[in-house]
Amino acid sequence: MWRYVPVLILLAISTVAADARHRQINPIPFSHEPCSVLDSRPCTPSFCSVLQHGPCIPEIDYPYGENLQLTIESVPPEADRAKYQKPDHDLDTIGDLFAELRTCWSPPSDNGRAGMQMSVRFSFNKTGGLVGPPRLTFATAGVPADTRTTYLNAINASLNACLPLKFTSGLGGALAGRPIAIRYVDNRELGK
């Protein structure tokens, strides 16, 4: 009797492995499998069940992702000049917010460094003010501390000069507390 136990265990493992291969979720997000009336399960991997093994992947199309990220250049490319124009109305969309933040930036005039990059992260409240001071998350490696301080002071001064931003009630409620990450790139040709 004991000699059949390993055979039964191997049979059980192979059945579970075959079942796991059959239930693999398509790793490509937002892809749709062909549907049929005779299918025994949903056509997309967004269906969850207590009887289904494996993860459940919701199929939600977020247009801007989970966090808001923006790159601001000191000298914008010619193709992006329109994105650097200040909106003439209350901010109603994320695109309006990004345009306003781009127009706020003024790089430091002294102690500047060509190619300097610095990233900060902060949040707005629903009235358009900052929840707290911007937090430094990245600075170009090998830059002296006084240059980093100069750029961080320029970022804080630029943001404070534009505050409070004039949000519509809908955008203010949607943005309140959500983190915004901005990467500032000083692409000026300094020293020429």
C-alpha positions in Angstrom: 0.0 0.0 0.0 2.8 2.4 0.8 4.4 2.1 -2.6 1.3 3.6 -4.2 1.5 6.8 -2.0 4.4 8.4 -4.0 2.6 7.6 -7.3 -0.6 9.3 -6.0 1.4 12.3 -4.8 3.1 12.7 -8.2 -0.2 12.4 -9.9 -1.7 15.1 -7.7 1.3 17.5 -8.3 1.1 17.0 -12.1 -2.7 17.7 -12.0 -2.2 20.9 -10.0 0.7 22.0 -12.4 -1.4 21.3 -15.5 -4.3 23.3 -13.9 -2.0 26.2 -13.1 -0.7 26.3 -16.7 -4.3 26.3 -18.0 -5.3 29.3 -15.8 -2.4 31.6 -16.6 -3.3 35.2 -16.9 -2.3 37.1 -20.0 0.7 39.2 -18.9 0.0 41.9 -21.4 -2.2 44.5 -19.7 -5.5 45.5 -21.3 -5.3 42.7 -23.9 -8.6 41.0 -24.7 -8.9 37.3 -25.6 -11.5 36.2 -28.1 -15.0 35.8 -26.6 -17.5 33.1 -27.3 -21.0 32.3 -26.0 -19.7 28.9 -25.0 -16.8 30.1 -22.9 -17.0 28.9 -19.3 -15.2 31.9 -17.9 -14.9 35.6 -18.8 -12.8 36.7 -21.7 -10.8 39.2 -19.9 -8.6 38.6 -16.8 -10.6 41.2 -14.7 -13.1 38.6 -13.2 -12.4 37.7 -9.6 -13.8 34.7 -7.8 -13.1 32.8 -4.6 -13.0 29.6 -6.7 -10.3 31.0 -9.1 -6.7 30.6 -8.1 -4.2 33.3 -8.9 -4.3 37.1 -9.0 -7.1 39.2 -10.2 -6.0 42.0 -12.5 -8.5 44.9 -12.8 -8.8 46.4 -16.2 -9.0 50.2 -15.6 -7.5 52.7 -18.0 -5.9 55.4 -15.9 -4.9 58.2 -18.4 -2.2 59.7 -16.2 -1.1 56.7 -14.0 -1.2 56.5 -10.3 1.1 59.3 -9.6 1.5 62.6 -11.4 4.9 63.1 -13.0 6.1 66.2 -14.9 9.4 67.2 -16.4 10.1 70.9 -16.7 13.0 72.2 -18.8 14.6 75.6 -18.4 14.6 76.0 -22.2 11.7 74.1 -23.7 12.1 72.5 -27.1 10.4 74.3 -30.0 7.7 71.6 -30.3 6.7 72.0 -26.7 6.4 75.8 -26.5 2.6 75.6 -26.3 2.8 73.5 -23.1 4.8 76.3 -21.4 2.0 78.9 -21.8 0.1 80.0 -18.8 -3.7 79.1 -18.9 -5.9 82.2 -18.9 -8.7 80.5 -16.8 -9.0 78.6 -13.6 -7.2 75.3 -13.6 -9.7 72.6 -14.6 -7.6 69.8 -16.0 -4.3 68.1 -15.2 -2.9 69.6 -18.4 -3.8 73.1 -17.1 -2.0 72.3 -13.9 1.1 71.1 -15.7 1.1 74.2 -17.9 0.8 76.5 -14.8 3.7 74.7 -13.1 5.9 74.9 -16.2 5.3 78.7 -16.4 6.2 79.1 -12.7 9.8 77.8 -13.1 12.6 80.3 -13.2 16.1 78.7 -12.9 18.7 80.3 -10.7 20.7 83.1 -12.3 23.8 82.6 -10.2 25.6 79.4 -9.3 23.8 77.6 -12.2 25.1 74.4 -13.7 24.4 73.1 -17.2 22.7 69.7 -17.2 21.7 70.0 -13.6 18.6 67.8 -12.7 16.6 67.9 -9.5 13.4 66.2 -8.6 10.9 67.1 -5.9 7.7 65.6 -4.6 4.8 67.5 -3.0 1.0 67.7 -2.7 -1.6 70.4 -3.0 -4.6 70.9 -0.9 -8.0 71.6 -2.5 -7.6 75.4 -2.3 -4.4 75.3 -4.3 -1.8 75.6 -1.5 1.0 73.2 -0.7 0.3 70.6 2.0 4.0 70.8 3.0 7.3 71.9 1.6 8.6 70.1 -1.5 10.7 67.1 -0.6 13.9 66.5 -2.6 13.9 63.1 -4.2 16.8 63.3 -6.7 19.8 65.6 -7.5 22.5 65.1 -10.1 25.3 63.1 -8.7 28.6 64.9 -8.0 27.1 68.3 -7.6 28.4 70.5 -4.8 26.1 71.0 -1.8 25.8 74.8 -2.4 24.7 74.2 -6.0 22.0 71.8 -4.8 20.9 74.3 -2.2 20.7 77.0 -4.9 18.5 74.9 -7.1 16.2 73.8 -4.2 15.8 77.4 -3.1 14.9 78.4 -6.7 12.3 75.6 -6.9 10.8 76.7 -3.6 10.8 80.4 -4.6 9.2 79.5 -8.0 6.4 77.5 -6.5 5.7 80.0 -3.7 5.5 82.8 -6.3 2.6 81.0 -8.0 0.7 79.9 -5.0 -2.1 79.5 -4.3 -3.1 78.0 -7.6 -6.7 78.7 -8.8 -8.3 75.2 -9.0 -11.8 74.6 -10.0 -13.7 72.8 -7.2 -13.6 69.5 -9.2 -9.9 69.6 -9.9 -9.1 70.8 -6.3 -11.1 67.9 -4.9 -9.4 65.4 -7.2 -5.9 66.6 -6.6 -6.0 67.2 -2.9 -3.3 65.1 -1.2 -2.2 63.3 -4.4 1.6 63.3 -4.7 3.1 65.2 -7.7 6.7 64.6 -8.8 8.4 67.2 -10.8 11.8 66.8 -12.5 13.5 70.1 -13.2 16.2 70.0 -16.0 18.5 73.0 -16.5 19.3 72.6 -20.1 20.6 76.1 -20.6 24.0 76.6 -22.3 25.7 78.4 -19.4 29.1 80.1 -19.8 28.7 81.0 -23.5 
